[in-house]
Amino acid sequence: MRSPVKVSLLAAFGALSLASCSQMQSAVQPSNPTTFFVTSVGNGNGANFGGLAGADRHCQTLAAAVGAGQRTWRAYLSTNDMGGAAPVHARDRIGKGPWTNARGVVVAQNVDELHGNNNLTKQTAITEKGEVVKGRGDTPNEHDVLTGSTPDGRAAPQTCSNWTSGGEGAAIVGHHDRIGLNTSPPMLSWNSSHPTRGCSHEALKATGGAGLLYCFAAD
């Protein structure tokens, strides 16, 4: 018959073993595999993110909230040569791919596919939470996503002062749902559909948006 002391020691050892196993399992559990999303919210200041760094930070913060913050997140935004600065092209700052949404669906294998025959639709261009973004036909329509880019992912003239204006100006947006007023290529474009009516939150809403961004994991 085991003594009470031995039983207690065995129980304690068992508890420690279970705790160690639990910690090891926690340590090796995979992190959120998402590498692409549409932001679930804007920043509340229209198209003014304080430049590219602020837009990237917005992506990083939302990703971290769903357990994907270990990656380096970049907003799919271009900036032009305003003030003599060198333009920055969205396609050059988002990594090489492939990119997967919060439901595990690959939206593009690489940069060329992203700007060609990609898998971006209303059902795949979802938020970091895995939620579908309201599009044309929904209330409110929020299918305009800020990009400041041409169809091939390079800098366009309209970027709301390179993402520092929340008032005057305009920015190129794409339609995340690939639906517009007609079936012309711009209306079906995910990244280069039309300019906004302004850069404020109200102006973006009036055009059919909510100051949302595309976010890509660059690593």
Secondary structure, DSSP 4 states (H G I P E B T S, - for coil): ---HHHHHHHHHHHHHHHHHHHHHHHHHS------EEE-SS--SSTT-SSSHHHHHHHHHHHHHHTT-TTS-EEE---B--GGGPPPB-GGGSS-S--EE-TTS-EEESSHHHHTSS----TTTS-BTTSPPPP-TTSSS---EEE--B-TTS-B-S-BHHHHT-SSSS-BEEEETTS--SSSSGGGG-SS-SEE-S-SSHHHHHHHTEEEEEEEEE--
